[in-house]
Amino acid sequence: MKIYNNCQYSICVSKLSRIYSIKIQFLYLASMKILLEHATKTYKADLSKPLDISIPMFASEKSVRAWYVDPLRIEPVVMGNWVAAVNSGASVNFNNIFFNPHGHGTHTECYGHISKEVLSINQALKQFAFTAKVCTIVPEIIENGDGVIQLESLKESLGIEIPKAVIIRTSPNDIEKLIKNYSNTNPTYLDVKAAIWLREQGVEQLLIDTPSVDREEDGGALLSHKAFWNYPENPRANACITELIFVPNAIKDGLYLLHLSFASFENDAAPSKPVLYALE
């Protein structure tokens, strides 16, 4: 490996994907610029310029939520007369947080979300860096009034090269997505044919700016979840779905480096923080 500009540190991460190989070299320690080799191409990225596509979670009626949950609560611990808040005389702020990972904010889930067998996101997802493609799709309004992400629209938007991670931004795309209560609104969802096609292309990480890849009320069918995870026939433990993201309009469609991190809950889902880095 070459060391650029006399940098004393270099890191090479290989085999980050089963099909593609990603190599990362730190070029300049101060600015955190890297070279990334993906398939047969080499890209540059600046790790000092992250593009956060997670939605902040805060204790308010205006914090994004879905699935009929009450607003997230953040409250100081109370023990007798002692209130764990600096403003109440304590030396520290020491809060309890009451939330549901599926209902409050950006989260990443594994097939343990729909299975009888227990599988946690902490056990399922062991790779955190991916090449990812952002695509913007206008949902089709079908006969019953539903907004649906159809296969043909997805194919057209993604093009020929399909990386391991696909990020779907639905249009229109306004900041209401940051504060919306999606309960009882029948949000846009992914057609099952599109979910099957993504699985067949080897996509392992599917990120979407809606509360679910399935219809809000579908009688428990969960067709797109099952299709993407290939459940129950041959479940894909390494495949995950991240929902309730927000991709600002300033982020253009195209290829990015994705870092997908989450809290290490032994649960089917956990709050997550997907971050993109532009590739040159």
C-alpha positions as CSV (number, residue, x, y, z in Angstrom):
1,M,0.0,0.0,0.0
2,K,1.2,3.5,-0.8
3,I,1.5,6.1,1.9
4,Y,0.6,9.5,0.5
5,N,2.1,12.8,1.6
6,N,4.2,11.0,4.3
7,C,1.1,10.2,6.3
8,Q,2.2,8.0,9.2
9,Y,-1.1,6.1,9.4
10,S,-2.8,4.0,6.8
11,I,-5.7,1.7,7.0
12,C,-6.8,-0.9,4.4
13,V,-10.2,-2.5,4.9
14,S,-10.7,-5.3,2.4
15,K,-13.5,-7.7,1.8
16,L,-16.2,-5.3,3.1
17,S,-18.5,-6.9,0.7
18,R,-19.0,-10.4,-0.5
19,I,-19.1,-9.5,-4.1
20,Y,-17.3,-6.1,-4.2
21,S,-14.0,-5.3,-2.5
22,I,-13.5,-1.9,-0.8
23,K,-10.1,-0.6,0.1
24,I,-9.7,2.5,2.1
25,Q,-6.4,4.4,2.4
26,F,-6.0,7.5,4.6
27,L,-4.3,10.2,2.5
28,Y,-4.1,13.1,4.8
29,L,-4.6,12.6,8.5
30,A,-5.6,16.1,9.2
31,S,-8.4,16.4,6.6
32,M,-9.3,12.7,6.6
33,K,-9.3,12.3,2.9
34,I,-9.4,8.8,1.6
35,L,-9.1,6.7,-1.6
36,L,-11.7,4.1,-2.0
37,E,-11.3,1.2,-4.5
38,H,-14.7,-0.2,-5.5
39,A,-14.8,-3.0,-8.1
40,T,-12.5,-1.6,-10.8
41,K,-12.8,2.1,-10.0
42,T,-11.0,4.3,-7.5
43,Y,-12.8,7.2,-5.8
44,K,-11.9,10.0,-3.4
45,A,-13.9,10.9,-0.3
46,D,-13.4,13.4,2.5
47,L,-14.4,12.0,5.9
48,S,-14.4,15.5,7.4
49,K,-17.6,16.3,5.3
50,P,-20.3,13.8,6.5
51,L,-23.8,13.9,5.1
52,D,-26.1,12.8,8.0
53,I,-29.4,11.2,6.7
54,S,-30.8,10.2,10.1
55,I,-33.7,12.1,11.7
56,P,-33.0,13.6,15.2
57,M,-35.1,12.2,18.0
58,F,-36.3,14.6,20.7
59,A,-39.0,14.7,23.4
60,S,-41.8,16.6,21.7
61,E,-45.1,16.2,19.9
62,K,-43.2,17.4,16.8
63,S,-40.6,14.6,16.8
64,V,-41.2,12.2,13.9
65,R,-43.1,9.1,14.8
66,A,-45.2,6.3,13.4
67,W,-47.2,3.2,14.3
68,Y,-49.5,4.9,16.8
69,V,-46.9,5.4,19.4
70,D,-46.9,8.3,21.9
71,P,-44.2,10.9,21.6
72,L,-40.7,10.0,22.8
73,R,-40.1,10.9,26.4
74,I,-36.8,12.0,28.0
75,E,-37.1,12.5,31.7
76,P,-34.6,12.8,34.6
77,V,-34.4,10.0,37.1
78,V,-36.2,10.7,40.3
79,M,-35.2,9.0,43.5
80,G,-37.2,10.4,46.5
81,N,-36.5,14.1,46.6
82,W,-33.5,13.9,44.3
83,V,-34.1,14.9,40.7
84,A,-31.3,14.0,38.3
85,A,-31.1,17.3,36.5
86,V,-28.5,20.1,37.0
87,N,-31.3,22.7,36.8
88,S,-32.9,20.9,39.8
89,G,-29.7,21.0,41.9
90,A,-28.1,17.7,40.8
91,S,-24.4,17.6,39.7
92,V,-25.3,15.8,36.5
93,N,-28.1,15.3,34.0
94,F,-29.1,11.6,34.3
95,N,-32.1,10.9,32.0
96,N,-34.3,7.9,31.2
97,I,-35.4,7.7,27.6
98,F,-38.7,6.0,26.6
99,F,-39.0,5.1,23.0
100,N,-39.8,2.5,20.4
101,P,-37.1,1.9,17.7
102,H,-39.6,1.2,15.0
103,G,-41.9,4.1,15.9
104,H,-39.5,6.9,16.8
105,G,-36.9,8.1,14.3
106,T,-34.4,6.5,12.0
107,H,-33.8,2.8,12.8
108,T,-32.3,-0.3,11.2
109,E,-33.9,-3.7,11.5
110,C,-33.1,-7.3,10.6
111,Y,-35.3,-10.2,9.7
112,G,-35.8,-10.9,13.5
113,H,-38.5,-8.2,13.1
114,I,-40.8,-10.7,11.5
115,S,-39.5,-14.1,12.6
116,K,-40.4,-16.5,15.4
117,E,-36.7,-17.2,15.9
118,V,-34.8,-14.5,17.8
119,L,-32.3,-12.5,15.8
120,S,-30.9,-9.1,17.0
121,I,-29.6,-6.3,14.8
122,N,-26.4,-6.4,16.8
123,Q,-25.8,-10.0,15.8
124,A,-27.0,-9.6,12.2
125,L,-25.2,-6.6,11.0
126,K,-21.4,-7.0,11.2
127,Q,-20.3,-4.7,8.3
128,F,-20.8,-1.0,8.5
129,A,-19.2,0.6,5.4
130,F,-20.8,0.2,2.0
131,T,-20.9,1.8,-1.4
132,A,-24.4,3.1,-1.7
133,K,-26.5,4.7,-4.4
134,V,-29.1,7.4,-3.7
135,C,-32.1,7.4,-6.0
136,T,-35.1,9.7,-6.0
137,I,-38.4,8.2,-7.0
138,V,-41.9,9.6,-7.5
139,P,-44.3,7.1,-6.1
140,E,-47.1,5.9,-8.5
141,I,-50.6,6.5,-7.2
142,I,-52.4,3.2,-7.9
143,E,-56.2,2.6,-8.2
144,N,-56.9,2.4,-4.4
145,G,-55.1,5.8,-3.8
146,D,-51.9,4.2,-2.4
147,G,-48.5,5.7,-3.2
148,V,-46.2,2.9,-4.3
149,I,-42.6,2.6,-5.3
150,Q,-42.8,0.5,-8.4
151,L,-40.1,-1.8,-9.9
152,E,-39.8,0.1,-13.2
153,S,-39.3,3.4,-11.5
154,L,-36.6,1.8,-9.3
155,K,-34.8,0.2,-12.2
156,E,-34.8,3.5,-14.1
157,S,-33.5,5.5,-11.2
158,L,-30.8,3.1,-10.2
159,G,-29.4,2.4,-13.6
160,I,-27.1,-0.6,-14.4
161,E,-24.6,-0.6,-11.6
162,I,-26.3,-1.7,-8.4
163,P,-24.2,-1.5,-5.2
164,K,-24.7,-3.3,-1.9
165,A,-26.7,-0.4,-0.4
166,V,-29.6,1.4,-2.0
167,I,-31.1,4.6,-0.6
168,I,-34.6,5.6,-1.7
169,R,-35.7,9.2,-1.4
170,T,-39.3,9.7,-2.3
171,S,-40.6,12.8,-4.0
172,P,-42.0,15.3,-3.0
173,N,-39.2,15.6,-0.4
174,D,-39.8,18.4,2.1
175,I,-38.8,19.0,5.7
176,E,-42.1,17.9,7.0
177,K,-40.6,14.4,7.0
178,L,-38.5,15.5,10.0
179,I,-41.5,16.1,12.2
180,K,-44.4,14.2,10.8
181,N,-46.7,11.8,12.7
182,Y,-47.2,9.1,10.1
183,S,-49.8,7.2,12.0
184,N,-53.1,6.6,10.1
185,T,-51.7,8.4,7.0
186,N,-51.1,5.3,4.8
187,P,-47.5,6.3,3.8
188,T,-45.8,5.4,0.5
189,Y,-44.5,1.8,0.4
190,L,-42.4,-0.5,-1.8
191,D,-44.1,-2.9,-4.3
192,V,-43.2,-6.5,-3.6
193,K,-41.8,-6.9,-7.1
194,A,-39.3,-4.2,-6.4
195,A,-38.3,-5.8,-3.1
196,I,-37.7,-9.2,-4.9
197,W,-35.6,-7.5,-7.6
198,L,-33.4,-5.7,-5.0
199,R,-32.8,-9.0,-3.3
200,E,-32.0,-10.7,-6.6
201,Q,-29.4,-7.9,-7.4
202,G,-27.6,-8.7,-4.1
203,V,-28.6,-5.5,-2.3
204,E,-28.0,-6.0,1.4
205,Q,-28.8,-2.6,2.8
206,L,-32.1,-0.9,1.9
207,L,-32.7,2.6,3.2
208,I,-35.9,4.4,2.7
209,D,-37.5,7.6,4.0
210,T,-40.9,6.1,4.9
211,P,-41.9,4.3,8.1
212,S,-42.0,0.9,6.3
213,V,-41.4,-0.9,3.1
214,D,-44.9,-2.3,3.5
215,R,-48.4,-0.8,3.6
216,E,-49.4,0.6,7.0
217,E,-52.4,-1.7,7.1
218,D,-51.8,-4.9,5.2
219,G,-53.3,-7.5,7.5
220,G,-49.9,-8.6,8.6
221,A,-48.8,-9.8,5.1
222,L,-45.5,-7.9,5.2
223,L,-44.8,-8.9,1.6
224,S,-41.9,-6.6,0.9
225,H,-40.2,-7.3,4.2
226,K,-40.4,-11.0,3.5
227,A,-39.4,-10.7,-0.1
228,F,-36.3,-8.6,0.7
229,W,-35.2,-10.9,3.5
230,N,-36.2,-14.0,1.6
231,Y,-38.1,-15.1,4.6
232,P,-39.0,-17.8,5.6
233,E,-37.4,-19.8,2.8
234,N,-33.8,-18.9,3.2
235,P,-33.5,-15.8,5.4
236,R,-30.7,-13.3,4.7
237,A,-29.2,-12.5,8.1
238,N,-26.8,-9.9,6.7
239,A,-29.6,-8.0,4.9
240,C,-31.1,-5.0,6.8
241,I,-33.7,-2.4,6.2
242,T,-33.3,1.2,7.5
243,E,-36.5,3.2,7.7
244,L,-37.4,6.8,8.5
245,I,-34.3,8.4,7.0
246,F,-34.3,11.9,5.5
247,V,-32.1,12.7,2.5
248,P,-32.0,16.5,2.0
249,N,-32.5,17.8,-1.5
250,A,-28.9,19.1,-1.5
251,I,-27.7,15.5,-1.7
252,K,-27.8,14.6,-5.3
253,D,-28.6,11.2,-6.7
254,G,-25.6,9.0,-7.3
255,L,-22.9,6.9,-5.6
256,Y,-21.7,7.5,-2.1
257,L,-19.7,5.9,0.7
258,L,-22.2,4.9,3.4
259,H,-21.3,4.4,7.1
260,L,-24.2,2.7,8.9
261,S,-23.9,2.7,12.7
262,F,-26.5,1.9,15.4
263,A,-26.8,1.4,19.1
264,S,-25.8,-2.2,20.1
265,F,-29.2,-3.4,21.2
266,E,-29.8,-7.1,21.4
267,N,-33.2,-6.4,19.7
268,D,-34.6,-6.9,16.2
269,A,-34.1,-3.1,15.6
270,A,-32.1,-0.2,17.0
271,P,-31.9,3.5,16.4
272,S,-29.3,4.1,13.7
273,K,-27.2,6.9,12.1
274,P,-26.6,6.4,8.4
275,V,-24.0,8.9,7.2
276,L,-22.9,9.5,3.5
277,Y,-19.7,10.7,2.1
278,A,-19.5,12.1,-1.4
279,L,-17.3,10.2,-3.9
280,E,-15.2,11.9,-6.5
